[in-house]
Amino acid sequence: MSIKRTTKRAKKAKGTSNKKEQFRKSKEWKDFRQHMSKVFENTDYVTGKKLTKKFNLHHLKTNLTEDAYCDISNENDFIPLNPYTHKFLHYVFPTYKKDPKVINRFVELLNKMVKFESETTK
C-alpha cells in the first residue's frame, strides 16, 4: 500500500484560496494565533493536551466568505486545536448536524473500551 503525500498544489485544489493562504502567512495572523495560544494557556480546547507547533486555530463560524475568514476581530470566534483534534472535529461535524446522538454513541463506545481495558488488565 502506498501513502500519498499531500502537496501544496493538492491542498490548494481542496479549496484553500489564495487570499486565505496569504492571510495565514501574514504577521497579523501569526501574532493572533500566538495570542490565542496564550489565552488558552497553550492547551488544546478538547483534549487538554499541550498545543503542538502546528496547532490549528479553528473558526467556530462555518461557511465563511474569504473576507469573513480574515476577520480576527472577535477572539470568541476561534478555538485552538491540535491537528488530529481539528481533523476529527471536521470529520464528525457533518454527521452531528444531522444526528446529534452520534456523540452519545461515541461516548458509549469509549466507555466500553475503558471497561474492556480495565477488565483485561486485572
Backbone as CSV, one residue per row, in Angstrom:
resi,resn,N_x,N_y,N_z,CA_x,CA_y,CA_z,C_x,C_y,C_z
1,MET,0.841,-1.169,0.000,0.000,0.000,0.000,0.887,1.233,0.000
2,SER,0.603,2.186,-0.844,1.401,3.412,-0.876,0.647,4.540,-0.181
3,ILE,1.401,5.423,0.398,0.814,6.580,1.070,1.095,7.801,0.214
4,LYS,0.043,8.494,-0.147,0.198,9.688,-0.970,0.611,10.863,-0.101
5,ARG,1.575,11.602,-0.576,1.983,12.813,0.126,1.085,13.953,-0.321
6,THR,0.715,14.796,0.618,-0.106,15.951,0.289,0.817,17.084,-0.119
7,THR,0.660,17.550,-1.326,1.479,18.661,-1.802,0.719,19.956,-1.644
8,LYS,1.431,21.065,-1.752,0.767,22.361,-1.671,-0.290,22.482,-2.763
9,ARG,0.030,21.947,-3.943,-0.918,22.010,-5.046,-2.182,21.228,-4.700
10,ALA,-2.032,20.061,-4.093,-3.183,19.237,-3.711,-4.012,19.942,-2.652
11,LYS,-3.356,20.564,-1.674,-4.092,21.286,-0.641,-4.875,22.436,-1.254
12,LYS,-4.232,23.175,-2.151,-4.907,24.296,-2.788,-6.111,23.807,-3.588
13,ALA,-5.982,22.675,-4.226,-7.089,22.119,-5.002,-8.265,21.760,-4.110
14,LYS,-7.998,21.499,-2.840,-9.072,21.152,-1.915,-9.917,22.358,-1.548
15,GLY,-9.526,23.554,-1.922,-10.379,24.695,-1.672,-9.741,25.844,-0.908
16,THR,-8.462,25.799,-0.648,-7.818,26.922,0.019,-7.547,27.995,-1.013
17,SER,-8.136,29.155,-0.811,-7.963,30.233,-1.777,-6.652,30.952,-1.541
18,ASN,-6.226,31.681,-2.548,-5.015,32.485,-2.429,-5.123,33.501,-1.302
19,LYS,-6.286,34.121,-1.165,-6.464,35.137,-0.138,-6.307,34.512,1.262
20,LYS,-6.916,33.365,1.470,-6.801,32.677,2.762,-5.348,32.261,3.000
21,GLU,-4.737,31.718,1.970,-3.357,31.261,2.071,-2.426,32.421,2.415
22,GLN,-2.611,33.543,1.750,-1.791,34.730,2.031,-2.054,35.262,3.429
23,PHE,-3.307,35.235,3.842,-3.645,35.721,5.182,-2.964,34.869,6.247
24,ARG,-2.951,33.556,6.051,-2.306,32.661,7.025,-0.810,32.903,7.118
25,LYS,-0.216,33.483,6.105,1.214,33.792,6.121,1.498,35.171,6.718
26,SER,0.455,35.951,6.948,0.648,37.328,7.410,1.084,37.396,8.872
27,LYS,1.789,38.455,9.193,2.221,38.690,10.578,0.998,38.860,11.476
28,GLU,-0.020,39.518,10.960,-1.253,39.735,11.731,-1.848,38.399,12.191
29,TRP,-1.948,37.418,11.281,-2.496,36.104,11.616,-1.577,35.357,12.575
30,LYS,-0.282,35.364,12.276,0.672,34.649,13.131,0.668,35.202,14.553
31,ASP,0.611,36.529,14.670,0.553,37.147,16.004,-0.746,36.792,16.719
32,PHE,-1.851,36.811,15.987,-3.156,36.466,16.569,-3.173,35.007,17.019
33,ARG,-2.625,34.154,16.211,-2.553,32.727,16.527,-1.767,32.516,17.823
34,GLN,-0.629,33.184,17.942,0.171,33.074,19.154,-0.570,33.647,20.361
35,HIS,-1.260,34.760,20.161,-2.050,35.377,21.228,-3.121,34.404,21.726
36,MET,-3.824,33.769,20.795,-4.882,32.837,21.177,-4.311,31.607,21.882
37,SER,-3.128,31.212,21.494,-2.453,30.106,22.181,-2.247,30.474,23.654
38,LYS,-1.842,31.703,23.897,-1.629,32.158,25.278,-2.946,32.279,26.035
39,VAL,-3.985,32.782,25.370,-5.302,32.911,26.004,-5.776,31.556,26.516
40,PHE,-5.520,30.513,25.740,-5.944,29.158,26.113,-4.826,28.377,26.813
41,GLU,-3.864,29.114,27.332,-2.753,28.539,28.104,-2.046,27.413,27.353
42,ASN,-1.880,27.628,26.042,-1.160,26.695,25.176,-1.750,25.277,25.234
43,THR,-3.095,25.218,25.338,-3.781,23.942,25.534,-4.849,23.706,24.475
44,ASP,-4.897,22.482,23.946,-5.945,22.064,23.024,-7.272,22.097,23.784
45,TYR,-8.246,22.810,23.257,-9.532,23.007,23.927,-10.249,21.693,24.239
46,VAL,-10.145,20.710,23.372,-10.866,19.454,23.539,-10.102,18.460,24.409
47,THR,-8.845,18.237,24.092,-8.094,17.170,24.772,-7.394,17.635,26.043
48,GLY,-7.180,18.933,26.160,-6.447,19.452,27.312,-4.950,19.234,27.199
49,LYS,-4.495,18.708,26.070,-3.064,18.485,25.865,-2.393,19.762,25.376
50,LYS,-1.084,19.817,25.571,-0.296,20.957,25.117,-0.430,21.105,23.601
51,LEU,-0.565,22.336,23.145,-0.644,22.582,21.710,0.690,22.272,21.053
52,THR,0.630,21.646,19.894,1.833,21.377,19.119,2.184,22.632,18.312
53,LYS,3.356,22.640,17.720,3.769,23.787,16.901,2.822,24.014,15.730
54,LYS,2.217,22.952,15.242,1.344,23.052,14.066,-0.140,23.067,14.435
55,PHE,-0.463,23.591,15.631,-1.869,23.632,16.040,-2.692,24.472,15.079
56,ASN,-3.996,24.194,15.050,-4.931,24.942,14.215,-5.716,25.904,15.078
57,LEU,-5.995,27.058,14.548,-6.898,27.987,15.201,-8.225,27.840,14.464
58,HIS,-9.125,27.074,15.067,-10.377,26.697,14.419,-11.391,27.833,14.464
59,HIS,-11.970,28.149,13.298,-13.066,29.117,13.211,-14.348,28.426,13.669
60,LEU,-15.044,28.996,14.620,-16.309,28.406,15.071,-17.425,28.641,14.062
61,LYS,-17.339,29.729,13.327,-18.345,30.009,12.305,-18.031,29.176,11.082
62,THR,-19.058,28.607,10.481,-18.860,27.779,9.294,-19.290,28.550,8.052
63,ASN,-18.887,28.053,6.903,-19.251,28.653,5.606,-18.890,30.132,5.521
64,LEU,-17.666,30.458,5.857,-17.222,31.849,5.836,-16.839,32.297,4.433
65,THR,-17.137,33.548,4.148,-16.620,34.154,2.918,-15.133,34.409,3.141
66,GLU,-14.412,34.699,2.078,-12.979,34.981,2.227,-12.739,36.167,3.156
67,ASP,-13.538,37.212,3.018,-13.362,38.385,3.878,-13.656,38.052,5.330
68,ALA,-14.713,37.294,5.564,-15.064,36.909,6.936,-13.997,35.991,7.512
69,TYR,-13.409,35.142,6.680,-12.346,34.243,7.129,-11.168,35.035,7.700
70,CYS,-10.907,36.178,7.114,-9.767,37.002,7.513,-10.101,37.956,8.658
71,ASP,-11.313,37.926,9.140,-11.726,38.801,10.238,-11.361,38.157,11.572
72,ILE,-10.396,38.746,12.255,-9.960,38.206,13.544,-10.286,39.185,14.678
73,SER,-11.333,39.972,14.477,-11.683,41.000,15.461,-12.350,40.442,16.714
74,ASN,-12.881,39.223,16.641,-13.568,38.641,17.795,-12.889,37.333,18.220
75,GLU,-12.182,37.387,19.333,-11.478,36.202,19.835,-12.422,35.029,20.102
76,ASN,-13.669,35.317,20.414,-14.633,34.261,20.734,-15.000,33.397,19.531
77,ASP,-14.564,33.795,18.345,-14.852,33.034,17.129,-13.804,31.948,16.851
78,PHE,-12.801,31.819,17.736,-11.680,30.916,17.473,-11.368,30.028,18.673
79,ILE,-10.964,28.801,18.380,-10.575,27.824,19.407,-9.301,27.130,18.924
80,PRO,-8.260,27.050,19.763,-7.050,26.344,19.344,-7.194,24.828,19.517
81,LEU,-6.835,24.106,18.471,-6.915,22.645,18.476,-5.659,22.071,17.839
82,ASN,-5.205,20.948,18.352,-4.117,20.236,17.693,-4.634,19.638,16.390
83,PRO,-3.747,19.336,15.454,-4.190,18.874,14.134,-5.147,17.676,14.139
84,TYR,-4.871,16.652,14.947,-5.773,15.491,14.948,-7.145,15.844,15.516
85,THR,-7.176,16.674,16.548,-8.456,17.104,17.115,-9.237,17.874,16.063
86,HIS,-8.547,18.751,15.348,-9.183,19.573,14.322,-9.749,18.714,13.195
87,LYS,-8.969,17.736,12.744,-9.449,16.830,11.681,-10.666,16.037,12.158
88,PHE,-10.596,15.538,13.381,-11.711,14.774,13.937,-12.968,15.631,14.018
89,LEU,-12.813,16.870,14.478,-13.952,17.780,14.584,-14.622,17.974,13.226
90,HIS,-13.816,18.219,12.205,-14.379,18.420,10.863,-14.971,17.124,10.296
91,TYR,-14.438,16.005,10.720,-14.971,14.718,10.268,-16.344,14.445,10.893
92,VAL,-16.490,14.724,12.170,-17.727,14.404,12.893,-18.813,15.463,12.699
93,PHE,-18.433,16.706,12.501,-19.405,17.798,12.454,-20.558,17.596,11.468
94,PRO,-20.303,17.188,10.223,-21.439,16.996,9.298,-22.447,15.955,9.793
95,THR,-21.940,14.891,10.405,-22.841,13.869,10.947,-23.595,14.421,12.142
96,TYR,-22.890,15.136,13.017,-23.502,15.704,14.219,-24.661,16.646,13.865
97,LYS,-24.509,17.437,12.809,-25.586,18.355,12.410,-26.866,17.592,12.067
98,LYS,-26.720,16.415,11.474,-27.883,15.612,11.087,-28.355,14.702,12.215
99,ASP,-27.416,14.277,13.070,-27.718,13.295,14.108,-26.876,13.567,15.355
100,PRO,-27.325,14.495,16.215,-26.546,14.853,17.407,-26.259,13.674,18.339
101,LYS,-27.033,12.604,18.223,-26.809,11.446,19.089,-25.524,10.700,18.732
102,VAL,-24.876,11.088,17.647,-23.601,10.469,17.299,-22.606,10.649,18.448
103,ILE,-22.691,11.740,19.163,-21.798,11.984,20.300,-22.081,10.982,21.412
104,ASN,-23.356,10.713,21.673,-23.714,9.732,22.697,-23.159,8.356,22.354
105,ARG,-23.265,7.980,21.088,-22.755,6.676,20.669,-21.233,6.619,20.787
106,PHE,-20.612,7.733,20.493,-19.157,7.790,20.606,-18.731,7.653,22.069
107,VAL,-19.404,8.352,22.970,-19.103,8.245,24.402,-19.350,6.811,24.878
108,GLU,-20.431,6.218,24.427,-20.735,4.830,24.788,-19.607,3.901,24.334
109,LEU,-19.132,4.094,23.128,-18.027,3.292,22.601,-16.761,3.488,23.436
110,LEU,-16.450,4.718,23.769,-15.272,4.988,24.594,-15.394,4.324,25.963
111,ASN,-16.581,4.404,26.555,-16.803,3.769,27.858,-16.625,2.255,27.779
112,LYS,-17.097,1.646,26.693,-16.914,0.204,26.505,-15.437,-0.136,26.386
113,MET,-14.690,0.693,25.698,-13.259,0.456,25.546,-12.549,0.550,26.898
114,VAL,-12.907,1.548,27.696,-12.314,1.703,29.029,-12.640,0.493,29.885
115,LYS,-13.909,0.066,29.845,-14.328,-1.093,30.624,-13.564,-2.342,30.202
116,PHE,-13.471,-2.570,28.899,-12.762,-3.731,28.389,-11.289,-3.683,28.803
117,GLU,-10.701,-2.511,28.676,-9.290,-2.351,29.027,-9.057,-2.650,30.512
118,SER,-9.949,-2.161,31.376,-9.771,-2.400,32.808,-9.994,-3.872,33.143
119,GLU,-10.869,-4.543,32.418,-11.106,-5.979,32.664,-9.928,-6.836,32.220
120,THR,-9.263,-6.412,31.159,-8.174,-7.215,30.627,-6.855,-6.960,31.350
121,THR,-6.785,-5.883,32.141,-5.533,-5.603,32.861,-5.582,-6.098,34.301
122,LYS,-6.665,-6.757,34.701,-6.787,-7.279,36.077,-6.006,-8.542,36.235
